[in-house]
């Protein structure tokens, strides 16, 4: 009897600690190639915004991104010839916030080609919209003591 209860508790614990269904579905949708079409802001004006401690937001326009969920890695390529072009690497995690709203935390950590981070720093973004054809990330930073939102709008690239 004690063994049966212990087995039941173990199975229940494993099931309840599993990845939520909504996150599993999101990983299936995000898999593949994406283009970052535009970066917009919650305020109007001209802003010098550096994304991911890498390059100016204007450099990211039309960058191409690849997500590989089975090992939580990916890369993006900056194609703007006025910027430092080339491929960059990252690891990512989709963390469920609220299954009723469908909003997520998305953690992206820049790495080298071997998926090692030099400073172990990452960027927490909100995955505010995800469909088979489009995706939006939103990052909130502080500007002059007030929240300032950066929106990154992607479209799926047919493989």
C-alpha positions in Angstrom: 0.0 0.0 0.0 2.8 2.4 0.9 4.5 1.7 -2.4 1.3 2.4 -4.3 0.9 5.8 -2.6 4.5 6.7 -3.2 4.2 5.7 -6.9 1.0 7.8 -7.2 2.6 10.8 -5.6 5.7 10.5 -7.8 3.6 10.3 -11.0 1.4 13.2 -9.9 4.4 15.3 -9.2 6.0 14.6 -12.6 2.8 15.4 -14.4 2.1 18.6 -12.5 5.6 19.9 -13.0 5.6 19.3 -16.8 5.7 22.1 -19.4 2.3 23.8 -19.8 0.4 22.9 -23.0 0.3 26.5 -24.1 4.1 26.8 -23.9 4.5 23.5 -25.9 2.2 24.9 -28.6 4.1 28.2 -28.7 7.4 26.4 -29.2 5.9 24.6 -32.2 4.7 27.9 -33.7 7.9 29.8 -33.1 10.1 27.1 -34.7 11.6 28.2 -38.0 12.6 31.4 -39.7 11.3 34.9 -39.0 12.0 38.4 -40.3 12.1 41.4 -38.0 10.0 43.9 -40.0 9.9 46.9 -37.8 10.7 48.3 -34.3 8.2 50.7 -32.9 7.9 52.6 -29.6 5.2 53.6 -27.2 6.2 57.2 -27.5 6.6 59.4 -30.6 9.9 61.0 -31.4 13.4 60.0 -32.5 15.2 57.6 -30.1 18.6 56.0 -30.1 17.7 52.5 -29.0 20.3 49.7 -28.9 18.7 46.2 -28.9 20.2 43.2 -27.1 23.3 45.2 -26.3 24.2 44.6 -30.0 23.2 47.3 -32.5 20.9 50.2 -33.1 17.2 49.3 -33.6 17.5 50.5 -37.2 20.2 47.9 -37.9 17.7 45.1 -36.9 15.1 46.1 -39.6 14.8 43.1 -42.0 17.1 41.0 -39.9 16.4 37.3 -40.2 15.9 35.1 -37.2 15.9 31.3 -36.7 14.4 29.5 -33.6 15.2 25.9 -32.8 13.0 25.0 -29.8 14.1 21.4 -29.3 17.4 22.7 -28.0 16.3 26.3 -27.1 18.8 27.9 -29.4 18.7 30.3 -32.4 20.5 32.9 -34.3 19.8 36.2 -36.1 21.6 37.9 -39.0 21.8 41.6 -39.3 21.6 42.4 -43.1 21.7 46.2 -43.0 24.9 47.2 -44.8 25.2 50.4 -42.8 25.7 48.3 -39.6 28.0 45.5 -38.5 26.4 42.7 -40.6 26.6 39.1 -39.6 25.2 36.2 -37.6 24.7 36.3 -33.9 23.6 33.4 -31.6 21.3 33.1 -28.6 19.5 30.7 -26.3 15.9 31.3 -25.3 13.2 30.3 -23.0 9.4 30.7 -23.2 7.9 31.0 -19.7 4.2 30.9 -19.2 2.7 33.9 -17.3 -1.1 33.5 -17.7 -2.7 30.8 -19.8 -6.0 32.8 -19.9 -4.5 35.8 -21.6 -1.9 33.9 -23.6 0.9 36.3 -22.5 4.4 35.0 -21.9 7.8 36.0 -20.6 10.4 35.4 -23.2 14.0 35.2 -22.0 16.7 35.7 -24.7 20.4 35.4 -23.8 23.1 36.3 -26.5 25.8 33.6 -26.8 28.7 32.6 -29.0 28.5 30.0 -31.8 28.8 27.3 -29.1 25.9 28.7 -27.1 28.1 30.0 -24.3 27.4 33.4 -22.8 30.3 35.6 -22.0 28.5 37.5 -19.2 25.5 35.3 -18.5 23.1 38.3 -19.1 19.8 38.0 -20.9 16.9 40.1 -21.9 13.3 39.6 -20.6 10.8 40.4 -23.2 7.0 39.9 -23.4 5.9 37.6 -26.2 2.7 39.7 -26.7 1.5 38.1 -29.9 2.2 34.8 -31.7 0.5 33.2 -34.6 1.5 31.0 -37.6 2.5 34.1 -39.5 3.4 36.9 -37.1 4.9 37.5 -33.7 5.5 40.5 -31.5 7.9 41.0 -28.6 7.6 43.9 -26.2 10.4 45.1 -23.9 9.7 47.7 -21.3 12.6 50.0 -20.2 12.6 53.2 -18.2 13.0 56.5 -20.0 13.1 59.7 -17.9 11.6 57.8 -15.0 8.6 56.4 -17.0 8.0 53.1 -18.7 9.0 53.1 -22.4 7.9 50.1 -24.5 9.9 48.8 -27.5 7.8 46.6 -29.9 9.5 44.2 -32.3 7.2 43.0 -35.0 8.1 39.8 -36.9 6.7 37.9 -39.8 7.2 34.2 -40.5 9.4 33.3 -43.5 8.2 30.4 -45.5 10.9 27.7 -45.6 
